[in-house]
Amino acid sequence: MMARLTLTVIAILCTIASTHGSISFQNQIPNGKMVPNPCGGGIWGGVGHQAPAGAGPRNPFGEAFRNAGKTWTKALCQADSDGDGMSNGEELGDPDCIWTMGNTPNMTTGITHPGVCTPVNSAACCGKQSWLSCGVACNTTQTPATQAPATQAPATQAAATTPTNGAPQTFAYHSLFFIISLLVCALR
């Protein structure tokens, strides 16, 4: 009985920590809850991670964010973490690097991912992110002047889900997972 209680408490704490971490980091960067999945469809909730849902290895922006003390700094804003020619600030809607937490960024549309080189199939980005699986072939015949524009998620998708891993990445999903975990533990 004590082992069940211990496992239940661990499951609760892990679920709360996972949910809280993702949400709090999204609030520490401009438009953190609106970063589109450059592979198409939905929002990339774990902006600093290689996986759209977060957790696991960090992408180049996640490494830079960690190195900046997990704070939006002018240096982090001005850097081009993913090497696509746009600063992190330009990609996240803070081109002037003046955003502060809790305020609305200067731009809320045209947001791109600061940790994924885009367009993902361009000659400039091919080979830079072997961890990314968009299912698109690299087009190495394009020159930077003729590259296709990055795919943008419409602003109406800000509360959308990330279908790439098969499960919605919302607080409701985490809550449902938590309840199911509790039921499984209780039924054992």
Solvent accessible surface area in square Angstrom, and as a share of the most:
residue,aa,sasa,rsa
1,M,186,0.83
2,M,142,0.63
3,A,70,0.55
4,R,105,0.38
5,L,100,0.50
6,T,64,0.37
7,L,99,0.49
8,T,24,0.14
9,V,67,0.38
10,I,88,0.45
11,A,27,0.21
12,I,46,0.23
13,L,108,0.54
14,C,79,0.47
15,T,15,0.09
16,I,101,0.52
17,A,66,0.51
18,S,63,0.41
19,T,9,0.06
20,H,123,0.55
21,G,21,0.20
22,S,37,0.24
23,I,63,0.32
24,S,31,0.20
25,F,80,0.33
26,Q,24,0.11
27,N,65,0.33
28,Q,51,0.23
29,I,8,0.04
30,P,0,0.00
31,N,15,0.07
32,G,2,0.02
33,K,94,0.40
34,M,49,0.22
35,V,0,0.00
36,P,6,0.04
37,N,4,0.02
38,P,17,0.11
39,C,40,0.24
40,G,31,0.30
41,G,39,0.37
42,G,4,0.04
43,I,12,0.06
44,W,2,0.01
45,G,12,0.11
46,G,6,0.05
47,V,7,0.04
48,G,15,0.14
49,H,43,0.19
50,Q,50,0.22
51,A,42,0.32
52,P,22,0.14
53,A,32,0.25
54,G,11,0.10
55,A,76,0.59
56,G,55,0.53
57,P,91,0.57
58,R,80,0.29
59,N,2,0.01
60,P,54,0.34
61,F,3,0.01
62,G,4,0.03
63,E,64,0.29
64,A,25,0.20
65,F,19,0.08
66,R,103,0.37
67,N,115,0.59
68,A,30,0.23
69,G,54,0.52
70,K,76,0.32
71,T,70,0.41
72,W,29,0.10
73,T,47,0.27
74,K,126,0.53
75,A,76,0.59
76,L,8,0.04
77,C,0,0.00
78,Q,105,0.47
79,A,42,0.32
80,D,54,0.28
81,S,27,0.17
82,D,9,0.05
83,G,33,0.32
84,D,28,0.14
85,G,68,0.66
86,M,72,0.32
87,S,21,0.13
88,N,0,0.00
89,G,0,0.00
90,E,70,0.31
91,E,0,0.00
92,L,0,0.00
93,G,0,0.00
94,D,1,0.00
95,P,54,0.34
96,D,91,0.47
97,C,23,0.14
98,I,113,0.58
99,W,29,0.10
100,T,78,0.45
101,M,120,0.54
102,G,77,0.74
103,N,91,0.47
104,T,109,0.63
105,P,16,0.10
106,N,88,0.45
107,M,79,0.35
108,T,51,0.30
109,T,87,0.50
110,G,44,0.42
111,I,8,0.04
112,T,8,0.05
113,H,1,0.01
114,P,0,0.00
115,G,0,0.00
116,V,0,0.00
117,C,0,0.00
118,T,17,0.10
119,P,22,0.14
120,V,25,0.14
121,N,46,0.23
122,S,0,0.00
123,A,43,0.33
124,A,47,0.36
125,C,1,0.01
126,C,31,0.18
127,G,77,0.74
128,K,102,0.43
129,Q,19,0.08
130,S,113,0.73
131,W,69,0.24
132,L,29,0.15
133,S,104,0.67
134,C,31,0.18
135,G,83,0.80
136,V,83,0.48
137,A,86,0.67
138,C,68,0.40
139,N,52,0.27
140,T,97,0.56
141,T,119,0.69
142,Q,39,0.17
143,T,74,0.43
144,P,107,0.67
145,A,102,0.79
146,T,91,0.53
147,Q,41,0.18
148,A,49,0.38
149,P,122,0.77
150,A,29,0.23
151,T,94,0.55
152,Q,69,0.31
153,A,27,0.21
154,P,79,0.50
155,A,59,0.46
156,T,128,0.75
157,Q,54,0.24
158,A,40,0.31
159,A,95,0.74
160,A,35,0.27
161,T,56,0.33
162,T,2,0.01
163,P,83,0.52
164,T,75,0.44
165,N,75,0.39
166,G,70,0.68
167,A,21,0.17
168,P,61,0.38
169,Q,41,0.18
170,T,45,0.26
171,F,135,0.56
172,A,72,0.56
173,Y,69,0.26
174,H,38,0.17
175,S,37,0.24
176,L,100,0.50
177,F,108,0.45
178,F,50,0.21
179,I,90,0.46
180,I,87,0.44
181,S,20,0.13
182,L,52,0.26
183,L,101,0.50
184,V,66,0.38
185,C,22,0.13
186,A,76,0.59
187,L,150,0.75
188,R,169,0.62
